[in-house]
């Protein structure tokens, strides 16, 4: 049954040969790590990804004729976003000792460390492993971090099953090579965690050709996957993990007593694409069927084997599983999966409507204890001015040793909190300038996401994380101008079309298309259940207000009850949006002098201004303008 992924008679991508020569992810990385140099070769960089790290350079520091400012980004693999207190303390320390003094929560529920030098990489990874963490498989052509809802509901068996099976599937699909421990821990497995016997047995079962015989990698073989392979597990109705965007999403199905019966299965989602390459596209996952719980591991192996053996290994742009399903159709794909599984799948079970949840603020977790969801703007954990988020998280972790779960919207949840500690935790947050009440967070910020982009991501075409806060404030200004001041819109931005922040599911998506320009996508919905579509190819960043104003006015005038902006765009269609925009006469704005001098305020006053902005859900410049108008009116 197993189709040989790479044969001498057919041309394959360069990376397939690098993987084959690597001796199961060892070389040339293992040799080059011992060399006294600032960076790895391109072949070693490709293998480094499987170990959880990307080689980058700080593009802000590029100087013609000089060597690039090489540094490593390190990413954790932690199923369901689970970060024990010990691991967080280690990551916080490493970010200061070796990194750029920040941490970043990813949109796949992991942490990223930026700015690590090659000479410190081994020490950093060893410290993470010794603190109950891992980076193995956080990047590369294999199963990535398995996602699950971060909400720690102890009285909801379905949520507990989602966590359990995220862990088990991550273990099942974990690479088996010893290269990771040989290279980073000199062959010693720092923490020996006994795997579930059911998972071990499932990995060893050959089924109908799912196993690569006599291989150090029984599931992957020496060529691993054609491209990255992303999975998630959730519960009916909870779309906090963007279930339509994964290669495989499982939905927990229980009986009336909360006992696990099996899983609905969706396959073929994916966000990555390339500008001006119509053969690449974002795609939503399709329902595949239902599988009983006793067959779920064999099904995951069957899906993986189908992509492993039939995915495109010639054109990497065409290598994701979404393209295999798009080419074959879901019925042919299902048939091949069933051949590997050895039985037919049952029909997909009915489900309630999906709803996005972010779980911010204080909640009961169902067993007498509390959990607290904290919003992290663009996922960046840092200290800046009067806002000391990194300090606050460290103080809470040091004092209470709380576990945390990272979310798919790059936020964070502390849980297992004793109710008597709530007031003191709130005091830490207030002292550090952190808002814990989600109702005091501007909704554009609350529901937005951005990728890191410049200066470290080598794929970035333009800004994202550094640009989005200012752009959101400008968008809020337009909404106020047209009379939609409190409107909520899901906005996501990426610096390139690879879609790490999943902009193609947003109501308003910005995708970097040239320096200072963005492709604009419209028509996603607030619960991430429909795909947006490209509306304009290159919008200069300076023209955002004039572009959005007619769209917002049209929405205000013609929306139906409770219709979101994205749903409105889908309903009326892009032709109608363009027709209205072309005939629109801009509303008169108050004249603002260009190039006027900035007015500064003391740090304490800025902190009060920022807090008032959050409390009142409106931009700081509006509050300042109102105060100045009142002042001059008294003269």
C-alpha positions in Angstrom: 0.0 0.0 0.0 2.8 2.5 0.9 3.7 4.6 -2.1 7.4 5.5 -2.0 7.5 9.3 -1.5 10.7 9.9 -3.3 12.1 7.8 -6.2 15.3 8.2 -8.1 13.4 8.5 -11.4 11.3 11.5 -10.6 12.4 15.1 -9.9 11.7 16.3 -6.4 12.2 19.6 -4.5 15.6 20.4 -3.2 14.3 20.1 0.4 13.3 16.4 -0.1 17.0 15.6 -0.8 18.1 17.6 2.2 15.8 15.6 4.4 17.0 12.3 2.9 20.6 13.2 3.5 20.0 14.4 7.1 20.2 11.0 8.7 16.8 11.6 10.4 17.3 15.3 11.2 20.9 15.1 12.4 23.1 16.5 9.7 24.5 18.9 8.8 23.0 20.6 11.8 24.9 18.5 14.4 28.2 19.2 12.8 27.6 22.9 12.2 26.5 23.5 15.8 30.0 22.8 16.9 31.5 25.3 14.5 32.5 28.8 15.6 30.3 30.8 13.4 27.4 33.2 13.7 25.0 31.2 11.5 24.1 27.9 9.9 24.3 26.9 6.2 21.0 26.8 4.2 20.9 23.0 4.4 21.3 23.1 8.2 18.7 25.8 8.4 16.1 23.5 6.8 16.9 20.7 9.3 17.0 23.2 12.2 13.3 24.0 11.6 12.3 20.4 12.6 14.0 21.1 15.9 11.8 24.2 16.5 14.0 27.1 15.4 14.2 29.5 12.4 17.4 31.3 11.5 16.6 35.0 11.0 18.4 38.3 10.8 17.3 41.7 12.1 16.6 43.6 9.0 16.6 46.9 10.8 20.4 46.3 11.4 21.3 45.4 7.8 24.3 47.3 6.6 25.6 47.0 3.0 28.9 45.1 2.9 28.6 43.8 6.4 27.4 40.4 7.7 23.8 40.1 8.6 22.7 40.4 12.2 22.0 36.7 12.5 19.7 35.4 15.3 17.5 32.5 16.0 13.8 32.4 16.7 12.9 29.5 19.0 9.3 28.1 19.2 7.8 25.8 21.8 5.6 22.8 21.1 3.0 22.6 23.8 -0.3 20.8 22.9 -3.4 22.7 23.9 -1.3 25.7 24.8 -0.2 24.2 28.2 2.7 26.0 29.9 3.5 24.8 33.4 4.8 27.5 35.8 8.3 26.1 35.8 8.5 26.3 32.0 7.2 29.9 31.9 9.8 30.9 34.4 12.5 29.4 32.3 11.2 31.1 29.1 11.0 34.4 30.9 14.6 34.0 32.1 15.9 32.9 28.6 14.2 35.9 27.0 16.3 38.2 29.2 19.5 36.1 29.2 19.7 35.2 25.5 16.8 36.8 23.7 15.4 40.3 23.0 13.7 40.7 26.5 10.3 39.8 25.1 8.2 36.7 24.6 5.6 36.2 21.9 2.5 34.1 22.1 1.9 32.5 18.7 -1.4 31.9 16.9 -0.9 28.2 17.4 -0.7 28.4 21.2 3.0 28.3 21.6 5.7 30.8 22.8 8.4 32.2 20.6 11.7 33.6 21.8 13.4 36.0 19.4 17.0 37.2 19.2 18.9 34.1 20.3 22.5 33.8 19.0 23.7 30.6 17.5 26.2 30.1 20.3 23.4 30.2 22.9 20.9 28.0 21.1 21.9 24.7 22.6 21.8 26.0 26.1 18.4 27.6 25.5 16.8 24.4 24.1 18.3 22.2 26.9 16.9 24.6 29.5 13.4 24.3 27.9 13.5 20.5 27.8 14.7 20.3 31.5 11.7 22.6 32.4 9.0 20.2 31.1 9.0 21.9 27.6 10.0 21.0 24.1 10.6 22.6 20.7 10.7 19.4 18.7 8.3 19.6 15.8 7.3 23.2 16.4 8.4 23.9 12.8 9.3 21.8 9.8 7.5 19.2 7.6 5.7 17.2 10.2 2.9 17.5 12.7 3.0 20.9 14.4 1.6 22.0 17.7 -1.8 20.3 18.3 -4.4 23.0 19.3 -7.3 22.8 21.7 -9.6 25.3 23.5 -7.7 26.9 26.3 -10.7 27.2 28.6 -10.0 25.1 31.7 -13.6 23.9 32.4 -13.1 21.2 35.0 -16.9 20.4 35.1 -17.1 19.9 31.3 -15.9 16.4 30.2 -15.9 17.5 26.6 -13.3 20.2 27.3 -11.2 17.7 29.3 -11.4 15.2 26.4 -10.2 17.9 24.0 -7.1 18.5 26.2 -6.5 14.7 26.6 -6.7 13.9 22.9 -4.6 17.0 21.9 -1.9 15.5 24.1 -2.3 12.0 22.8 -2.3 12.9 19.1 0.8 15.1 19.6 2.5 12.1 21.2 1.2 9.7 18.4 2.6 11.9 15.7 5.8 13.0 17.4 9.0 12.3 15.4 10.7 9.2 16.9 14.3 10.1 15.9 16.7 10.5 18.7 18.4 13.4 16.9 16.8 16.0 19.1 18.2 14.6 22.3 21.6 13.8 20.8 22.1 17.3 19.5 20.7 19.5 22.3 21.1 17.3 25.4 24.1 15.2 24.4 21.9 12.1 24.1 20.2 12.3 27.5 16.4 12.6 27.8 16.2 15.0 30.6 12.6 14.1 31.6 11.3 10.7 31.0 7.5 10.8 30.5 5.8 7.5 30.0 3.5 7.5 27.0 0.0 6.2 27.1 0.2 2.5 26.2 -2.7 2.9 23.8 -0.7 5.6 21.9 2.4 3.4 21.8 0.4 0.4 20.5 -1.4 2.6 17.9 1.9 4.0 16.6 3.3 0.5 16.1 0.3 -1.0 14.3 0.9 -1.2 10.6 -2.7 -1.1 9.6 -2.9 -1.2 5.8 0.4 0.4 5.0 0.5 3.3 7.4 3.9 2.3 8.8 7.2 2.7 7.0 8.9 -0.6 7.8 12.4 -0.8 9.3 12.6 3.0 9.7 13.7 5.1 12.6 10.6 7.1 11.7 7.8 4.6 11.4 5.1 7.2 10.5 7.2 9.7 8.6 10.0 7.7 6.9 13.2 9.6 6.0 11.4 12.2 4.0 8.9 13.2 6.6 5.8 15.1 5.3 5.6 17.0 2.0 4.9 20.2 4.1 3.7 21.1 7.6 0.7 19.2 9.0 -1.5 21.0 11.5 -4.2 19.5 13.8 -6.7 20.6 16.4 -9.2 19.2 18.8 -12.3 21.1 20.0 -15.8 20.7 21.3 -19.1 21.4 19.6 -19.8 25.1 19.3 -16.3 26.3 20.5 -14.4 27.8 17.6 -11.7 29.5 19.7 -9.1 27.5 17.6 -10.2 28.4 14.0 -11.1 24.8 13.3 -11.6 25.4 9.5 -8.0 26.4 9.0 -6.2 23.1 10.0 -5.2 20.0 8.0 -7.2 18.0 10.5 -9.7 19.1 13.1 -11.4 16.7 15.5 -14.7 17.6 17.3 -15.4 15.7 20.5 -18.7 13.9 20.5 -20.1 12.7 23.8 -23.3 11.0 25.0 -25.9 12.6 27.3 -23.8 11.5 30.3 -20.6 13.2 29.0 -19.0 9.9 28.0 -16.7 10.1 25.0 -18.2 8.4 21.9 -16.0 9.6 19.1 -15.1 12.5 16.9 -16.3 14.4 13.9 -13.4 14.9 11.5 -12.7 17.9 9.2 -9.8 17.9 6.8 -8.1 20.1 4.2 -7.9 23.6 5.7 -5.0 25.9 5.3 -4.2 29.6 5.0 -0.8 29.9 3.2 -0.8 31.3 -0.4 1.5 33.2 -2.7 0.7 36.6 -4.4 0.0 36.3 -8.1 0.0 32.5 -8.0 -3.6 31.6 -8.5 -2.8 27.9 -8.0 -2.2 28.8 -4.4 -5.1 29.7 -2.2 -6.6 29.8 1.3 -9.0 27.0 1.9 -11.6 25.9 4.5 -11.6 22.3 5.8 -14.3 19.9 4.6 -16.3 17.5 6.8 -14.7 14.1 6.3 -16.9 11.9 8.6 -17.2 10.5 12.1 -14.9 8.1 13.8 -15.5 6.1 17.0 -13.0 6.8 19.8 -11.3 3.4 19.5 -10.4 4.1 15.9 -9.3 7.7 16.2 -5.5 7.0 16.4 -5.7 4.7 13.4 -7.6 7.3 11.5 -5.0 10.0 12.3 -2.3 7.7 10.9 -4.4 7.0 7.8 -4.9 10.7 7.1 -1.2 11.4 7.7 -0.2 8.4 5.5 -2.5 9.6 2.7 -0.8 13.0 2.7 2.6 11.5 3.2 2.4 9.2 0.2 0.3 11.3 -2.2 1.1 14.9 -1.3 3.2 16.9 -3.8 6.9 16.6 -3.2 7.9 18.4 -6.4 6.3 21.8 -6.0 6.4 23.0 -2.3 3.8 25.6 -3.1 1.4 22.8 -3.9 2.4 20.4 -1.1 -0.1 21.1 1.7 -2.9 18.6 2.2 -5.5 21.2 1.1 -4.2 21.0 -2.4 -4.4 17.2 -2.5 -8.0 17.4 -1.4 -8.8 20.3 -3.8 -7.3 18.2 -6.7 -8.9 14.9 -5.7 -12.1 16.1 -4.2 -13.2 15.1 -0.7 -14.8 11.8 -1.8 -11.7 10.4 -3.4 -9.6 11.6 -0.4 -12.0 9.9 2.0 -11.8 6.7 0.0 -8.0 6.6 0.2 -8.1 7.3 3.9 -10.6 4.5 4.4 -8.2 2.1 2.5 -5.4 2.9 5.0 -7.9 2.7 7.9 -9.4 -0.6 6.7 -13.0 0.5 7.3 -15.5 3.1 6.2 -16.1 6.3 8.2 -19.5 7.0 9.6 -21.4 10.1 8.5 -20.6 13.4 10.0 -22.7 14.1 13.1 -24.9 17.2 13.4 -23.3 20.1 15.3 -24.5 23.4 16.8 -23.4 26.7 15.3 -19.8 27.7 15.9 -19.0 30.6 18.1 -15.7 32.4 18.7 -14.7 32.7 22.4 -11.7 34.4 23.9 -12.3 33.7 27.6 -10.9 37.0 28.8 -11.5 38.2 32.3 -12.3 36.2 35.5 -14.3 33.0 35.3 -15.1 30.0 37.5 -13.5 26.8 36.2 -16.1 24.5 37.6 -14.4 23.0 40.7 -14.4 26.0 43.0 -11.3 27.6 41.5 -11.0 30.5 39.1 -9.3 31.2 35.8 -8.2 34.6 34.3 -7.9 35.4 30.7 -5.5 38.2 29.8 -5.5 40.1 26.5 -2.0 40.4 25.0 -1.9 42.9 22.2 -0.4 41.1 19.2 0.8 38.4 21.5 3.9 40.4 22.6 4.9 40.0 26.2 7.0 42.9 27.1 7.6 45.8 29.5 7.0 49.2 27.9 6.6 52.5 29.7 3.9 52.2 32.4 2.7 48.9 31.0 4.7 46.1 32.6 3.1 42.9 31.3 6.3 40.9 31.4 6.9 41.9 35.0 3.3 41.2 35.9 3.3 37.6 34.5 6.6 36.9 36.2 5.3 38.2 39.6 2.2 36.1 39.3 4.1 33.0 38.3 6.8 33.4 41.0 4.2 34.0 43.7 1.5 31.5 42.9 3.1 28.9 40.5 0.0 28.9 38.3 -0.2 26.9 35.1 -1.2 28.8 32.0 -2.8 28.0 28.7 -2.1 30.1 25.6 -4.9 30.8 23.2 -5.2 30.7 19.4 -5.8 34.5 19.5 -2.4 34.9 21.1 -3.8 35.6 24.6 -3.1 33.9 27.9 -5.1 32.1 30.6 -4.0 31.6 34.2 -5.9 28.8 35.9 -6.2 26.8 39.2 -6.5 30.1 41.0 -7.7 30.0 44.6 -10.5 32.6 45.0 -8.8 34.2 47.9 -5.9 35.1 45.6 -8.0 37.0 43.1 -7.7 40.4 44.8 -3.9 40.2 45.1 -3.5 39.1 41.5 -5.7 42.0 40.5 -3.4 44.3 42.5 -0.3 43.0 40.7 -2.0 43.7 37.4 -3.2 47.2 38.4 0.3 48.1 39.7 1.8 47.0 36.4 -0.8 48.9 34.3 -2.5 45.8 32.9 -6.3 45.8 32.3 -8.0 42.5 33.3 -11.6 43.6 32.5 -12.2 42.7 28.9 -15.0 45.3 28.7 -12.3 48.0 29.1 -10.3 46.8 26.1 -11.1 48.5 22.7 -12.9 45.8 20.7 -10.8 46.4 17.6 -7.7 45.5 19.7 -9.4 42.7 21.5 -10.3 40.8 18.4 -7.3 41.6 16.2 -4.2 39.6 15.4 -0.9 40.4 13.6 2.1 38.3 12.7 5.6 39.5 13.8 6.7 40.4 10.3 9.5 43.0 10.2 12.2 43.2 11.3 12.9 39.5 11.9 10.8 37.4 9.6 12.6 36.7 6.4 9.3 36.3 4.5 7.8 39.7 5.5 7.1 42.1 2.7 5.9 44.9 4.9 5.1 45.7 8.5 2.4 43.9 10.6 2.9 43.7 14.4 4.6 47.1 14.7 2.0 48.8 12.4 -1.3 47.3 13.5 -1.8 49.3 16.8 -1.6 52.6 15.0 -3.7 51.4 12.1 -6.4 50.2 14.6 -6.5 53.6 16.2 -6.9 55.2 12.7 -9.7 52.7 11.9 -11.5 53.5 15.1 -11.2 57.2 14.2 -13.0 56.5 10.9 -15.7 54.5 12.7 -16.2 57.5 15.1 -16.3 59.8 12.1 -19.1 58.0 10.4 -21.1 57.3 13.6 -20.0 53.7 14.3 -17.8 54.5 17.2 -18.4 51.3 19.2 -18.5 48.9 16.2 -16.6 45.6 16.6 -14.8 44.2 13.6 -12.4 41.3 13.5 -9.2 42.6 11.9 -6.1 40.6 11.2 -2.9 41.6 9.5 0.1 39.7 8.1 3.3 41.1 6.5 3.2 38.5 3.7 0.6 36.1 2.1 1.6 33.1 4.2 -1.2 33.9 6.6 0.2 33.2 10.0 -2.3 35.4 11.7 -5.1 33.8 9.6 -6.2 37.1 7.9 -8.3 35.2 5.3 -10.8 34.4 8.0 -11.1 38.0 9.2 -13.9 40.5 8.5 -11.2 42.9 7.4 -7.8 41.3 6.5 -4.6 43.1 5.7 -2.0 41.1 3.8 1.4 42.6 2.9 1.8 43.0 -0.8 4.6 45.5 -1.2 6.5 47.8 1.2 3.9 50.0 2.8 1.0 48.4 0.9 -1.6 45.7 1.7 -3.9 43.4 -0.2 -7.3 43.8 1.5 -9.6 40.9 2.2 -13.2 41.3 3.1 -16.1 39.0 4.1 -15.0 36.7 6.9 -17.4 36.6 9.9 -16.9 37.2 13.7 -16.9 33.4 14.4 -14.4 32.4 11.7 -16.8 30.1 9.7 -16.5 31.7 6.3 -13.6 32.6 4.1 -12.9 36.2 3.2 -12.1 37.2 -0.4 -9.5 39.6 -1.9 -11.1 43.0 -2.5 -8.1 45.2 -3.6 -4.6 44.1 -4.5 -2.4 47.0 -3.2 -3.8 49.6 -0.8 -1.1 52.1 0.3 -1.1 52.3 4.1 -1.6 56.1 3.9 -4.9 55.7 2.1 -6.6 53.5 4.8 -9.0 56.1 6.0 -10.2 57.2 2.5 -10.6 53.5 1.5 -12.6 52.5 4.6 -14.9 55.5 5.0 -17.3 54.7 2.1 -17.4 51.0 3.1 -18.3 51.8 6.7 -20.9 54.4 5.6 -22.5 51.9 3.2 -22.5 49.3 6.1 -24.1 51.7 8.5 -26.9 52.7 6.0 -27.7 49.2 4.6 -26.9 46.6 7.3 -29.7 44.4 8.7 -30.3 43.7 12.3 -27.1 42.4 14.1 -25.3 41.9 10.8 -21.6 42.1 11.2 -19.4 44.1 8.8 -18.0 40.9 7.2 -21.4 39.3 6.8 -22.6 42.6 5.2 -19.7 42.5 2.7 -20.6 38.9 1.8 -24.3 39.6 1.4 -24.2 42.7 -0.8 -21.2 41.6 -2.8 -18.0 43.3 -3.9 -19.6 44.9 -7.0 -22.0 46.8 -4.8 -19.2 47.8 -2.4 -17.2 49.2 -5.3 -20.1 51.0 -6.9 -21.0 52.7 -3.6 -17.4 53.7 -3.0 -16.9 55.2 -6.5 -19.9 57.4 -6.1 -19.3 58.3 -2.4 -18.6 61.9 -1.4 -16.4 62.0 1.7 -17.9 63.4 4.9 -16.4 66.8 5.8 -13.7 66.3 8.4 -12.3 68.9 10.7 -9.1 70.4 9.2 -6.0 69.0 10.8 -2.7 70.8 10.1 0.0 68.6 8.6 3.4 68.3 10.1 2.4 69.9 13.3 4.6 69.5 16.3 3.9 66.7 18.7 2.7 67.5 22.2 4.2 65.4 24.9 2.7 64.6 28.4 4.4 63.2 31.5 4.4 59.4 31.9 1.9 59.5 34.7 -0.5 61.6 32.7 -0.1 59.3 29.7 -0.9 56.3 31.8 -4.1 58.0 33.0 -4.9 58.9 29.4 -4.4 55.4 28.2 -6.6 54.0 31.0 -9.3 56.5 30.2 -9.1 55.4 26.5 -9.6 51.8 27.5 -12.4 52.6 30.0 -14.3 54.7 27.5 -13.5 52.5 24.4 -12.4 55.4 22.3 -9.0 56.7 21.0 -6.7 58.8 23.1 -6.7 61.6 20.6 -10.4 62.0 20.9 -10.2 62.4 24.7 -7.4 65.0 24.3 -9.3 66.9 21.6 -12.4 67.0 23.8 -10.4 68.2 26.8 -8.7 70.9 24.7 -12.0 72.1 23.3 -13.5 72.4 26.8 -10.4 74.3 28.0 -10.5 76.8 25.2 -14.3 77.2 25.5 -13.8 78.6 29.0 -11.5 81.4 27.8 
